[in-house]
Amino acid sequence: MSERLNKFLGDTPGRTLVRLLIISFVVGIIMSTIGLSPIELWYKLQDFVSHLYYLGFDAIWRIAKYFVWGAVVVVPLFLLMRLLKYSR
């Protein structure tokens, strides 16, 4: 059981807790410095989602179109590079 827990957490529970405490402290300092609270962050996320919704699904289609256009170039180049590396 302990091994499965360590594998899930990526380390021992104690070390994971210490890492989370340190990261939480640093993120808290950064958020305080820029004047952002967790509830404001939640409201900004809600505003972002509602703004995307009100833009309409055309905006989502435009974003998806950019992914497809990029994939048309990137995927064949990736496959070509993998084939060239594999043949060596």
N, C-alpha and C positions, 0 to 999 in steps of 0.2 A: 504494500500500500504506500509506503513511504517513497519508494522508487518511482511509482506512478505519479505521486504528488510532485516530487522534484522534477520529473520530466515535464509535467504540465506547467509548472511555474518557471522552469528554465534554470532553477538553482534551488538551494534549500529555502524553506519558508522564512527563516530569519534573515538571510541575505536579501531575499526578494522584498521583505518588509522594509528593510533599511533603504534599499534602492528606491522603492516607491515613496518613502518619506522624504528622501533627498530631492527626488524629481518633483514631488508635490510642492515642496518648499520653494524650489527654484521657479516653478511655473507660477506659484502664488506671488512671488516677488515681481516677476515680469508682468503679470496681469495687474498688479497694484500700480506698477510704474506707468503703464499705459492707461490706467484708469478704467479697467474693465473688470466687472464682477461676473461670477458664473451666471446669474440671472440675466444680466445684460447680454452675455454671450448666447444664451438660449433665445432671447428675444431677437437678436440679430440673425440667428439661424432661421427662426420662424419667418422673419421679414424676407430673408433671402429666398426661402422656399415659396412664399406667397408671391413674391415678385416674379420668380420663374413661372409660376402658374399663370399669373396675369399677363405675362409676355405671350403666353400661348405656346402651343406645342410646336409652332414653327421654329422657335428658338432652340428647342431640344433637337429638332430635325437638323438644324444648321450645325449644332455641335456634333451630332452623330455623323453628319456628312464629312466633317473634318477628320474624324477617326477613320472612316472608310477610305478617304483619299490618302491619308497617311499610311494606312495598312497596305494599300495597293503598291506603295513604294517600299515600305519597310520589310514586309514579310518576304517578298522574293529576294531582297538583298540579304536578309537574315539566313534564308535557306541556302542561298548561294555561298555565303561565308561558311556555313556549317558543312556543306558538301566539300568545299575546298579544304577546310581544316581536317575533315574526316579522311580525305584521300591521301593525306601526308603520312 
